[in-house]
Amino acid sequence: VDSVVKLFSSLSDFDEKMTRYQVEHIAGKRGSRTKYTSPNCDTLRTHGLCLGPDEICRSVRHPLTYYRRKLKTIKLGGRKGS
């Protein structure tokens, strides 16, 4: 939570108390305690938030799956494989 709050601290309208509350709520630590996950790739593309499709992107439907596969690729030194 602290690292996410810090990301927003440089914004001109930053309010630490409000930001902390919102981040804790999204993380499931306040309010309904619902733990949210990121939207799927189709939703991100619809809102123009896809950061540039690559080979991995074409075979996944969720950003967390993309992250895991990309991390695996990096650990393998860029080689393809499972």
C-alpha positions in Angstrom: 0.0 0.0 0.0 2.7 2.5 0.9 4.6 2.1 -2.4 1.3 2.7 -4.4 0.5 5.8 -2.3 4.0 7.1 -2.9 3.5 6.7 -6.7 0.7 9.3 -6.5 2.5 11.7 -4.0 4.0 13.9 -6.8 0.6 14.8 -8.3 -0.6 18.4 -7.7 -3.9 17.3 -6.2 -2.4 14.6 -4.0 -4.3 13.9 -0.7 -2.5 11.2 1.2 -5.4 10.3 3.5 -7.8 10.0 0.5 -5.3 8.1 -1.6 -4.4 5.7 1.2 -8.1 5.0 1.8 -8.7 4.3 -1.9 -5.7 2.1 -2.3 -6.5 0.1 0.9 -10.1 -0.3 -0.3 -9.0 -1.6 -3.7 -6.5 -4.0 -1.9 -9.4 -5.4 0.1 -8.2 -3.9 3.4 -11.2 -1.6 4.0 -14.9 -1.3 3.2 -16.4 -4.5 1.7 -13.0 -6.2 1.9 -13.4 -7.3 -1.8 -10.0 -7.9 -3.4 -10.1 -6.5 -6.9 -8.0 -7.7 -9.8 -7.0 -5.9 -13.0 -9.5 -5.8 -15.9 -9.0 -8.2 -18.7 -7.1 -7.3 -21.9 -10.3 -6.6 -24.0 -11.3 -4.0 -21.4 -7.9 -2.4 -21.4 -7.8 -2.3 -25.2 -11.4 -0.8 -25.3 -10.2 2.1 -23.1 -6.9 2.6 -24.9 -4.8 1.3 -22.1 -3.0 -1.5 -23.8 0.7 -0.7 -23.8 1.6 -2.1 -27.2 0.9 -5.7 -28.1 3.7 -8.1 -28.6 4.0 -11.8 -29.3 3.0 -12.8 -25.8 0.1 -10.4 -25.8 -1.5 -12.2 -28.7 -1.8 -15.5 -26.7 -3.2 -14.2 -23.4 -6.5 -12.6 -22.2 -5.5 -11.2 -18.9 -2.7 -8.8 -18.0 -1.5 -10.9 -15.0 -1.1 -13.9 -17.4 0.9 -11.6 -19.7 3.1 -10.5 -16.7 3.9 -14.0 -15.7 4.8 -15.1 -19.2 6.9 -12.1 -19.8 8.7 -12.6 -16.6 9.4 -16.2 -17.5 10.7 -15.1 -20.9 13.1 -12.7 -19.2 14.3 -15.3 -16.8 15.0 -17.6 -19.8 17.1 -14.9 -21.3 14.6 -14.1 -24.1 14.6 -17.7 -25.4 11.2 -19.3 -26.3 10.2 -22.3 -24.3 8.1 -23.4 -21.3 
